[in-house]
Amino acid sequence: MTTSWICPIGIIGTGAVIWLLLYLLYGTQRRSQDVPGYLREPPTGWKPCEVGYLCKWGQLDAQDMTAMIMDLVRRGVLRFVAPEATTTR
């Protein structure tokens, strides 16, 4: 029985060919045609808290809330008044 090695070699070879075909068909990522450049500011028409919500996959934190408040101050919806400094001697 000198041909007992043919079956394992055939199985390994068939598996390698199937793996190669699947890799060539599905294994590589497709390249995107229109990759946006680096953005330093939120897209036009988007509020800073909306961008933070989307970038963090649906979670808000204190920075997003602060950005929302400062955006409302910038747009004139809220008015920020600093308290007067008091000194005690």
Sequence and secondary structure as in RCSB ss.txt:
>XXXX:A:sequence
MTTSWICPIGIIGTGAVIWLLLYLLYGTQRRSQDVPGYLREPPTGWKPCEVGYLCKWGQLDAQDMTAMIMDLVRR
GVLRFVAPEATTTR
>XXXX:A:secstr
 TTTTHHHHHHHHHHHHHHHHHHHHHSS    S      SS  TT  HHHHHHHHTTS   HHHHHHHHHHHHHH
TSS           
